[in-house]
Amino acid sequence: METVHSVCALDCPDCCSMLVQVEDGRATRLRGDPDHPVTQGFLCGKVAQYLEREYSPDRLLYPQKRVGAKGEGRFERISWDEALDTIAQRLAATAQEHGPEAILPYSYGGTLGMLNGAGMDRRFFHRLGASRLDRTICATAGGAGLTATNGFRYATEPEQFRLSKLIIAWGANIHGANIHLWPFIVEARRNGAKLVVIDPIRTRTAALADQHFAINPGSDLALALGLMHVIIGEKLYDADYVDRYTNGFDALRKRALDYPPERVAALTGIAAADIVQLARDYATTRPAAIRVNYGVQRSEQGGAAVRAIAALPALVGSWREAGGGLQLSTSQAFQFNRAGLEMPELQHRSPLGREARIVNMSLLGKALTEMDKPPVKAMVVYNSNPATVAPDQNVVLRGLRREDLFTVVLEQFQTDTADYADILLPATTFLEHTDVYFAYGHHYLPLARPALPAPGEARSNVETFRALALRMGFDDACFRDTEDDMIRTLLNSDHPFLDGITLERLDREHFVRLNVAPGNQPFLPFAQGGFGTASGKCEFGAETLDYTPPVESRHGDNALRGKYPLELISSKNDDSMNSTFGYRASVDEDTSILHLHPADAGPRSIRTGDRVRVFNDRGSLLLKANVDGVVQAGVVRAPSTRWLKRSSDGRNANALTSDRLTDIGGGPTFYNCLVQVERCGD
């Protein structure tokens, strides 16, 4: 028996360091690394049972080709040679007939490993001249808002939350989706801190909070402006910090004047007195930290909402203090040499000879059904399951069914998207390959070597794209790089945060704290200004912060609201990871439910356990009603993301979501979605 170090690669802020107990080449136990300052010896419930995924009889083990209709999911086994030859020939023919931009890569956060998520694949598609994918589906609107305000997307460390006296979880279900922050919050509360949750849903975190404000979906910008109205009007802001380190305060003062508590109460559903008290508490409790998460930005003005929330710590000066500030993402602190890894200059060696066009992944349905000059004729999907997770699902599925679309899918399981593949390739799990990772919830850089052998003929993404490059005749030296070569390239950065962090050190220590602060001192990125904007100051940007209710909301389009009076939130299911664990029966049960408020269920004669139809102009789906206290009146919730093949009608909540984009960042507006609900049986 031996214990091997590894890293959880799933799309979660915690990026856990883990220990794998291996006996006779087979893993028998996973546990959190007790030496990691954030993992602290435990794993979430999702990953603690990951070995059932690792050894599932449903793992894809061999290359396959389609023998049934697209979407039917019937395949037969082929060799790797046949698979690679077929893919290379079809991609080459597509590029010759339609131009290489007719080829579209589609990937996202199936792994947060740098090599298997954004390494050899990027080199391959750049050299091919394929369309570039704008990876917007999760975080771009919030990232753009945070960057506009602070320049650098830096954040308060999770360890500092233990020092906070007030913690605001804004659109952040910490207990369900960021569990390793929770022990620091527990410690803070034992020391007298208060936890406030702002969320349309009564999440696990909201249920455990000192106070929960059930905000109307998509009204977060209005609430932030209402808090500013009180803070500025009562002179509770930090005048010294504002004067030294911010731009645009006078314009912000004028903008905030238009958002008195009474108006904001009508927009947000939060009582005016509560808005006033929250503003006073936030401005006068020191230190105060905000944990804002990406739910806030999945709305039409989601970017502006994050921008306004990000301005609050500068307004009250909480960046000065350990335990103050704000956390959205820590990922920009990982100042890798990404250009060296991805090699965008290879585009100039492609047949295209220039930078390729950019395709927004949140508009996949349109890309597959409407795009021309050239149309998308081939798609390679990896680290994602777009049939399940992409908005405007019915249009996406119509595109995937096209007989003239050649589709390759790299996967571990036969997902909904895999059912549409022409060639299906088996991929390794994070326990089976080498990679280096970034975290977006802490500042520790980890390395993982293979803990287990790959089953069957499964290959890592690095291996697969390296082999495809050679099959395509790409003779560039970069396609012969080993994983260690690529890691050394990534670490070859002139940024001080990575100074002294080498592959050898990572092999020795397994994880290393970035050089964000000397020794064990807290990281205070903006204590003395130092913002990454052109001015070097926090940019309040009041001209971008006027609130307009989303079209699909209770204060939006009246005609639309008349037809579809309920606001649908398809927020993350606590016990799954996007669609990763959708094959689990327990996850399918959780994602087959529609939560309703009694005030909405009663007039529709809906009771818990009833079968209901949820619908709008884009589509419909069947779910099981749960009439409970999870949502407020006027809101319904369908936890995401259900596998289509497990539902009776082959649809999930994305059959209802639109492809309308956010104000900045080009992200999807998953949480602005009006629907109607009707009872349709027991």
C-alpha positions in Angstrom: 0.0 0.0 0.0 1.2 3.5 -0.8 -0.2 7.0 -0.6 0.1 9.2 -3.7 -0.5 12.9 -3.9 -3.0 14.2 -6.4 -5.2 17.3 -7.1 -8.9 17.6 -7.8 -9.3 18.9 -11.3 -13.0 19.8 -11.2 -14.4 23.2 -11.8 -14.5 24.4 -8.2 -12.7 27.3 -6.4 -11.2 24.9 -3.9 -8.8 23.0 -6.1 -8.2 20.5 -3.4 -5.0 18.7 -2.6 -5.7 15.1 -2.0 -4.1 11.8 -1.0 -4.8 8.6 -2.9 -4.4 5.3 -1.1 -3.3 2.7 -3.6 -3.1 -1.0 -3.1 -1.8 -3.3 -5.8 -2.3 -0.6 -8.4 -5.9 0.1 -7.4 -7.1 3.1 -5.4 -9.0 2.2 -2.3 -9.5 5.6 -0.7 -9.4 9.3 -1.4 -9.0 11.9 1.3 -8.1 15.6 1.6 -4.5 16.5 2.3 -4.3 17.6 6.0 -1.2 19.6 5.2 -2.9 21.9 2.7 -4.0 25.1 4.4 -7.3 25.3 2.5 -8.2 21.6 1.9 -7.5 20.9 5.6 -7.9 17.1 5.3 -11.4 16.8 3.9 -13.1 16.5 0.5 -16.5 17.6 -0.6 -19.2 14.9 -0.8 -19.0 15.0 -4.6 -15.4 14.1 -4.8 -15.1 11.9 -1.7 -16.9 9.2 -3.8 -15.0 9.9 -7.0 -13.6 6.3 -7.1 -17.0 5.1 -8.2 -16.5 7.2 -11.3 -12.9 6.1 -11.7 -13.9 2.4 -11.7 -17.3 2.7 -13.2 -18.3 0.0 -15.6 -19.6 2.8 -17.8 -16.2 4.4 -18.3 -15.3 4.9 -22.0 -12.2 2.7 -22.6 -11.7 2.5 -26.4 -12.1 4.7 -29.5 -15.5 4.2 -31.2 -17.3 5.3 -34.3 -21.0 6.1 -34.7 -23.1 3.4 -36.3 -26.6 4.8 -35.4 -28.3 8.0 -36.1 -26.9 11.2 -34.4 -28.2 11.4 -30.9 -29.0 7.7 -30.8 -25.8 6.9 -29.0 -24.9 3.6 -30.9 -21.2 3.0 -31.6 -18.7 0.3 -32.4 -15.2 -0.1 -31.3 -12.3 0.9 -33.5 -8.5 1.2 -33.1 -6.7 4.4 -32.2 -5.1 4.4 -35.6 -8.4 4.3 -37.4 -9.8 7.0 -35.2 -6.8 9.3 -35.7 -6.7 8.7 -39.4 -10.4 9.4 -39.8 -10.2 12.6 -37.7 -7.1 13.9 -39.6 -8.6 13.1 -43.0 -12.0 14.7 -42.2 -10.4 17.9 -40.6 -8.0 18.2 -43.6 -10.8 17.9 -46.1 -13.0 20.4 -44.2 -10.1 22.9 -44.1 -9.4 22.4 -47.8 -13.1 22.7 -48.9 -14.4 25.4 -46.5 -11.3 26.9 -44.9 -9.9 25.9 -41.5 -12.3 28.3 -39.7 -15.0 25.8 -40.5 -13.5 23.8 -37.7 -14.7 24.7 -34.2 -13.1 23.5 -30.9 -15.5 23.5 -28.0 -14.2 23.1 -24.4 -14.5 24.5 -21.0 -13.9 23.5 -17.4 -14.1 19.7 -17.4 -10.6 20.0 -16.0 -8.8 22.9 -14.5 -5.5 21.3 -15.4 -3.4 23.7 -17.6 -2.0 21.0 -19.8 -5.2 19.1 -20.5 -7.4 22.2 -20.5 -5.5 24.8 -22.4 -2.2 23.2 -23.6 -1.6 20.9 -26.6 -5.2 21.4 -27.7 -4.6 25.2 -28.1 -1.4 24.6 -30.1 -3.2 22.1 -32.3 -6.1 24.3 -33.2 -3.9 27.4 -33.7 -1.7 25.5 -36.1 -4.7 24.2 -37.9 -6.2 27.7 -38.3 -9.5 26.6 -36.7 -12.0 29.1 -35.3 -11.1 30.4 -31.8 -13.6 29.7 -29.1 -14.6 32.6 -26.8 -15.0 30.7 -23.6 -17.8 32.8 -22.0 -20.2 30.3 -20.6 -19.3 30.8 -16.9 -17.2 33.7 -15.8 -16.5 36.3 -18.4 -19.2 38.9 -17.5 -18.1 38.9 -13.8 -14.4 38.9 -14.8 -15.0 41.9 -17.1 -16.8 43.8 -14.3 -14.1 43.1 -11.8 -11.4 44.0 -14.2 -13.1 47.3 -15.1 -13.2 48.3 -11.4 -10.0 46.9 -10.0 -7.8 46.2 -13.0 -6.3 43.1 -11.4 -8.7 40.2 -10.6 -7.1 39.7 -7.2 -9.0 38.7 -4.1 -9.1 38.3 -0.4 -7.5 35.0 0.6 -9.9 32.4 2.1 -7.7 32.1 5.2 -8.4 35.8 6.0 -12.2 35.2 6.3 -11.5 33.8 9.8 -10.6 37.4 10.8 -13.8 39.0 9.4 -16.5 40.4 11.6 -19.1 40.7 8.8 -19.2 38.3 5.8 -21.6 38.9 2.9 -22.2 35.9 0.7 -23.6 37.6 -2.4 -24.9 35.1 -4.9 -22.5 32.6 -3.3 -23.7 29.2 -2.1 -20.5 28.6 -0.1 -21.8 25.5 1.7 -22.7 23.9 -1.6 -20.1 25.1 -4.1 -17.1 26.4 -2.1 -17.1 24.2 1.0 -13.5 24.7 1.9 -14.2 28.4 2.6 -16.8 27.3 5.1 -14.5 26.4 8.0 -13.0 29.9 8.0 -16.5 31.3 8.2 -17.3 29.0 11.0 -14.2 30.2 12.9 -15.1 33.8 12.2 -18.6 33.3 13.6 -17.3 31.7 16.7 -15.4 34.9 17.2 -18.5 37.0 16.8 -18.8 37.5 13.1 -22.1 37.8 11.3 -22.9 36.0 8.0 -25.4 37.7 5.6 -26.5 36.0 2.4 -28.0 37.8 -0.6 -29.5 35.2 -2.9 -32.9 34.6 -4.7 -32.7 31.0 -3.4 -32.7 29.7 0.1 -29.5 27.7 -0.4 -27.8 25.6 2.2 -25.7 28.7 3.0 -28.7 30.9 3.3 -30.3 28.4 5.7 -27.3 28.6 7.9 -26.8 32.4 7.8 -27.6 35.0 10.4 -29.7 36.8 7.8 -30.9 35.9 4.3 -32.1 38.5 1.8 -34.1 36.9 -1.0 -33.3 39.3 -3.7 -35.3 39.4 -7.0 -33.3 37.7 -9.8 -31.1 40.1 -11.7 -31.5 43.1 -9.4 -28.1 43.0 -7.7 -26.9 46.2 -9.4 -29.8 48.1 -7.9 -29.0 46.8 -4.5 -25.4 47.7 -4.7 -26.4 51.2 -5.7 -28.9 51.4 -2.9 -26.1 50.5 -0.4 -24.0 53.2 -1.9 -26.8 55.7 -1.5 -26.9 55.1 2.2 -23.1 54.9 2.7 -22.4 58.1 0.8 -25.4 59.9 2.0 -24.6 59.2 5.7 -20.9 59.9 5.1 -19.9 56.3 6.1 -17.4 55.9 3.3 -13.6 56.1 3.9 -12.9 59.6 2.5 -9.1 59.1 2.8 -9.1 55.9 0.8 -11.5 57.3 -1.7 -9.4 60.4 -2.2 -6.1 58.6 -2.5 -7.0 55.4 -4.4 -10.2 55.8 -6.5 -11.5 57.6 -9.5 -15.0 58.8 -10.3 -16.4 59.4 -6.8 -18.4 62.5 -7.6 -20.1 60.8 -10.5 -20.8 57.8 -8.3 -22.3 60.1 -5.6 -24.7 61.5 -8.3 -25.6 58.1 -9.6 -26.3 56.7 -6.1 -28.6 59.6 -5.4 -31.1 58.1 -7.9 -31.3 54.9 -5.8 -32.9 55.7 -2.5 -33.8 52.7 -0.3 -37.5 52.9 -1.2 -36.9 52.7 -4.9 -34.4 49.9 -4.4 -36.8 48.0 -2.2 -39.4 48.0 -5.0 -36.8 46.7 -7.5 -35.1 44.1 -5.3 -37.8 42.8 -3.0 -35.7 43.7 0.0 -37.3 46.0 2.6 -36.0 49.6 2.6 -35.1 49.4 6.3 -33.1 46.2 5.7 -31.2 48.0 2.9 -30.3 50.9 5.2 -29.2 48.6 8.0 -27.1 46.4 5.8 -25.4 49.5 4.4 -24.6 50.8 7.9 -23.4 47.4 9.1 -21.1 46.9 6.1 -19.6 50.4 6.3 -19.1 50.3 10.1 -18.1 46.7 10.9 -14.4 46.1 10.5 -13.2 44.1 8.9 -15.9 43.2 6.4 -15.5 40.8 3.5 -17.7 40.1 0.5 -17.7 36.7 -1.1 -19.4 37.3 -4.5 -19.9 34.4 -6.9 -20.8 34.0 -10.5 -24.5 33.6 -10.0 -24.7 37.4 -9.8 -23.4 37.8 -13.4 -25.7 35.4 -15.1 -28.1 38.3 -15.8 -28.4 41.0 -18.5 -26.5 43.6 -16.4 -24.4 41.0 -14.6 -21.1 42.6 -15.5 -22.2 46.0 -14.2 -23.6 44.3 -11.0 -20.2 42.7 -10.3 -18.5 46.0 -11.1 -20.7 47.9 -8.6 -20.2 45.2 -5.9 -16.5 45.3 -6.5 -16.5 49.0 -5.8 -17.9 48.6 -2.3 -14.6 47.6 -0.6 -12.9 50.6 -2.0 -15.8 52.9 -1.0 -15.5 51.9 2.7 -11.7 51.2 2.7 -12.0 47.6 3.6 -9.1 46.6 1.3 -6.8 48.1 4.0 -7.5 45.2 6.5 -6.8 41.5 6.7 -10.3 39.9 6.7 -11.7 42.7 4.5 -12.0 43.2 0.8 -13.7 40.9 -1.7 -13.3 37.5 -3.3 -14.7 36.6 -6.7 -11.7 34.7 -8.1 -8.1 34.4 -7.2 -7.1 32.9 -10.7 -5.3 35.9 -12.0 -2.7 35.6 -9.3 -1.5 32.5 -11.1 0.6 34.5 -13.6 1.6 31.6 -15.8 3.3 32.0 -19.2 0.1 31.1 -20.9 1.2 32.5 -24.3 4.2 30.1 -24.2 1.9 27.2 -23.4 -0.8 28.0 -26.0 1.4 29.5 -28.7 -1.1 31.7 -30.6 1.7 32.6 -33.0 1.1 29.2 -34.6 -1.9 30.7 -36.3 0.4 32.5 -38.7 1.8 29.1 -39.8 -1.6 27.8 -40.5 -3.2 27.7 -43.9 -5.2 30.7 -42.7 -2.0 32.7 -42.1 -3.7 35.1 -39.6 -5.7 35.1 -36.4 -8.8 33.1 -36.8 -12.3 34.4 -36.1 -13.8 34.1 -32.7 -17.0 32.2 -31.9 -18.8 32.8 -28.7 -19.5 29.5 -27.0 -22.7 30.9 -25.4 -24.1 31.2 -29.0 -23.4 27.7 -30.0 -26.9 27.1 -31.3 -26.5 30.0 -33.7 -23.0 29.0 -34.6 -24.2 25.5 -35.7 -27.4 26.6 -37.4 -26.8 30.1 -38.8 -23.1 30.9 -39.1 -21.6 31.1 -42.6 -18.5 32.4 -44.4 -17.7 29.6 -43.5 -20.3 27.5 -41.8 -19.2 25.3 -39.0 -18.6 21.9 -40.6 -16.5 20.1 -37.9 -16.5 20.4 -34.2 -14.1 18.8 -31.6 -15.6 18.7 -28.1 -13.6 18.1 -24.9 -13.9 19.1 -21.3 -17.5 20.0 -21.9 -21.0 18.7 -22.5 -22.7 21.4 -24.6 -25.8 19.3 -25.4 -26.6 19.6 -21.7 -25.1 22.8 -20.5 -25.4 25.3 -23.4 -28.3 27.8 -23.5 -31.1 27.6 -26.0 -30.8 23.9 -26.0 -33.3 23.0 -28.7 -31.3 25.0 -31.2 -28.1 23.5 -30.0 -29.5 20.0 -30.5 -30.8 20.8 -33.9 -27.2 21.9 -34.8 -25.7 18.7 -33.4 -28.1 16.6 -35.4 -26.8 18.0 -38.7 -25.5 15.1 -40.9 -23.0 17.4 -42.6 -21.4 18.3 -39.2 -18.4 16.0 -38.3 -18.2 15.8 -34.6 -15.4 14.4 -32.4 -15.9 14.0 -28.6 -13.2 13.3 -26.0 -14.9 12.0 -22.9 -14.8 9.7 -19.9 -18.5 8.8 -20.1 -21.1 8.6 -22.8 -22.7 12.0 -22.1 -25.6 13.6 -24.0 -23.0 15.3 -26.3 -21.2 12.0 -26.8 -24.4 10.6 -28.3 -24.0 13.0 -31.2 -20.3 12.1 -32.0 -19.0 10.6 -35.2 -15.8 9.6 -33.4 -15.8 9.1 -29.6 -12.4 9.0 -27.9 -11.8 7.8 -24.3 -10.2 10.4 -22.0 -8.3 9.9 -18.7 -9.4 11.3 -15.4 -7.2 13.6 -13.3 -6.0 10.6 -11.3 -4.3 9.2 -14.5 -2.2 12.0 -16.0 0.3 14.7 -15.1 -0.9 18.3 -14.8 -0.4 21.6 -13.0 -3.5 23.5 -11.8 -4.7 27.0 -11.0 -7.2 27.7 -8.2 -9.8 30.4 -8.3 -10.5 30.2 -4.6 -7.0 30.3 -3.0 -3.3 31.0 -3.8 -1.6 27.6 -3.7 -0.1 26.2 -6.9 -0.4 22.3 -7.1 1.2 19.6 -9.3 -0.2 16.1 -9.7 1.5 13.1 -11.3 -0.5 10.0 -12.3 -1.7 8.2 -9.2 -3.3 5.3 -11.3 -2.8 3.7 -14.7 -5.2 4.7 -17.4 -7.8 2.0 -18.0 -8.3 0.3 -21.4 -7.0 2.6 -24.1 -7.9 5.9 -22.5 -5.5 8.8 -23.3 -5.0 12.2 -21.8 -6.0 15.3 -23.9 -2.3 16.1 -24.2 -1.6 12.7 -25.8 -4.6 12.9 -28.1 -3.9 16.3 -29.5 -0.2 15.5 -29.8 -1.1 12.4 -31.8 -3.5 14.4 -34.0 -0.9 17.0 -34.7 1.5 14.4 -36.0 -1.2 12.7 -38.0 -1.9 16.1 -39.6 1.7 16.5 -40.6 2.5 19.3 -38.2 6.3 19.2 -37.8 6.6 22.1 -35.3 8.9 21.1 -32.4 6.3 22.2 -29.8 4.2 19.1 -30.7 6.9 16.9 -29.4 7.0 18.7 -26.0 6.6 16.4 -23.0 4.3 17.3 -20.1 7.4 18.4 -18.1 8.5 20.6 -21.0 5.1 22.3 -21.0 5.1 22.8 -17.2 8.5 24.4 -17.4 7.2 26.7 -20.1 4.2 27.7 -17.9 6.5 28.5 -15.0 8.9 30.5 -17.2 7.2 33.8 -16.1 8.8 37.0 -15.1 6.1 37.7 -12.6 7.2 37.9 -8.9 4.2 35.7 -7.8 5.9 32.7 -9.5 9.5 33.6 -8.7 11.4 30.5 -7.4 8.5 28.1 -8.1 10.0 25.3 -10.3 8.9 21.9 -11.5 11.4 20.3 -9.2 10.1 22.2 -6.2 6.5 21.2 -7.1 7.5 17.6 -7.4 9.1 17.8 -4.0 6.4 19.8 -2.1 3.3 19.0 -4.2 1.8 22.5 -3.7 3.4 25.9 -3.2 1.9 29.2 -2.1 2.3 31.9 -4.7 4.5 34.8 -3.7 1.6 37.1 -3.1 3.0 38.2 0.2 6.2 37.5 2.1 6.3 34.7 4.6 2.9 33.9 6.0 1.7 37.5 5.9 -1.8 38.1 4.5 -2.2 39.2 0.9 -3.6 42.7 0.9 -3.6 43.5 -2.8 -5.1 47.0 -2.7 -4.3 48.2 0.9 -2.3 51.1 -0.6 -4.0 51.3 -4.0 -2.0 49.5 -6.6 -5.0 48.8 -8.8 -4.3 47.3 -12.2 -6.3 50.0 -14.1 -4.7 52.5 -16.5 -4.9 55.1 -13.7 -3.7 52.7 -11.0 -6.8 53.5 -9.1 -10.2 51.8 -8.4 -12.5 53.0 -11.2 -16.0 53.5 -10.0 -17.3 53.8 -13.5 -20.7 55.3 -12.5 -21.6 55.9 -16.2 -21.9 52.1 -16.6 -24.0 51.5 -13.5 -27.5 52.7 -14.2 -29.9 49.8 -13.6 -32.5 48.6 -16.1 -34.5 45.5 -15.2 -33.8 42.5 -17.4 -36.3 41.9 -20.2 -37.2 38.5 -18.7 -37.9 39.6 -15.2 -40.8 40.7 -13.0 -40.0 44.4 -13.9 -39.1 43.7 -17.5 -41.3 43.2 -20.6 -44.9 43.4 -19.5 -46.3 41.5 -22.4 -43.8 38.7 -21.9 -44.5 38.7 -18.2 -48.2 38.3 -18.9 -47.6 35.1 -20.8 -44.8 33.7 -18.6 -45.2 35.1 -15.1 -42.5 33.1 -13.2 -38.8 33.7 -13.0 -36.8 30.5 -13.5 -33.4 30.1 -11.7 -31.4 27.0 -12.8 -28.7 27.4 -10.2 -26.2 24.7 -9.4 -27.2 21.5 -7.7 -25.3 21.1 -4.4 -24.3 17.5 -5.0 -23.1 17.6 -8.6 -20.6 19.6 -10.7 -22.4 21.1 -13.7 -23.1 17.9 -15.7 -20.1 15.9 -14.5 -22.0 13.6 -12.2 -25.3 13.5 -14.1 -25.1 9.7 -14.4 -25.6 9.3 -10.6 -29.1 8.4 -9.6 -29.1 10.8 -6.6 -28.0 13.7 -8.8 -30.7 12.9 -11.4 -33.3 12.9 -8.6 -32.1 16.3 -7.4 -32.1 17.8 -10.9 -35.6 16.4 -11.8 -37.3 18.8 -9.3 -39.0 22.2 -9.7 -39.1 24.2 -6.5 -42.2 26.4 -6.2 -43.6 28.8 -3.6 -47.0 27.9 -2.2 -48.4 31.2 -3.5 -47.6 30.1 -7.0 -48.4 26.4 -6.6 -51.8 26.9 -5.0 -53.5 28.7 -7.9 -52.1 26.1 -10.3 -53.4 23.2 -8.1 -49.9 21.9 -7.8 -48.7 19.9 -4.8 -45.4 18.3 -3.9 -44.9 15.2 -6.0 -47.0 16.4 -8.9 -45.7 16.2 -12.4 -45.4 19.6 -13.9 -44.7 21.1 -17.3 -42.4 24.1 -17.4 -42.5 26.1 -20.7 -42.0 29.3 -22.7 -41.7 30.2 -26.3 -38.3 28.3 -26.6 -39.4 25.0 -25.3 -40.7 22.9 -22.4 -39.7 20.2 -20.0 -41.3 17.9 -17.5 -40.3 18.0 -13.8 -41.6 16.9 -10.4 -43.0 19.7 -8.1 -41.6 20.4 -4.7 -43.6 23.1 -2.9 -41.3 24.3 -0.3 -39.5 27.3 1.2 -36.6 27.3 -1.2 -37.9 30.1 -3.4 -39.9 33.3 -2.9 -43.2 34.0 -4.7 -42.8 34.6 -8.4 -39.6 32.5 -8.6 -39.2 28.8 -9.5 -36.0 26.8 -9.4 -34.8 23.8 -11.4 -31.4 22.7 -10.1 -28.9 22.2 -12.9 -27.7 20.3 -14.8 -29.7 17.2 -15.7 -28.6 14.7 -18.3 -31.1 14.7 -21.1 -31.0 11.0 -21.6 -32.2 10.5 -18.0 -35.3 12.7 -18.4 -38.5 11.4 -19.9 -38.7 14.2 -22.5 -35.0 14.5 -23.3 -34.7 18.1 -22.0 -33.5 20.1 -19.0 -33.7 23.7 -18.0 -31.6 24.9 -20.9 -34.5 24.1 -23.2 -36.0 27.3 -21.7 -32.9 29.6 -21.4 -32.2 32.1 -24.1 -29.0 33.0 -25.9 -29.4 36.6 -24.9 -25.9 37.9 -23.7 -24.7 39.9 -20.7 -23.9 43.6 -20.9 -20.2 43.0 -21.0 -18.1 39.8 -21.4 -20.5 38.1 -23.8 -21.7 35.7 -21.1 -25.1 33.9 -21.0 -28.1 35.2 -19.1 -29.1 31.8 -17.6 -30.9 33.4 -14.7 -33.1 35.8 -16.7 -35.7 33.3 -17.9 -39.5 33.7 -17.7 -41.7 30.6 -17.8 -45.1 29.3 -17.0 -45.9 26.1 -15.1 -48.8 23.8 -15.3 -49.8 20.6 -13.5 -49.8 17.6 -15.9 -50.4 14.6 -13.7 -49.1 12.7 -10.7 
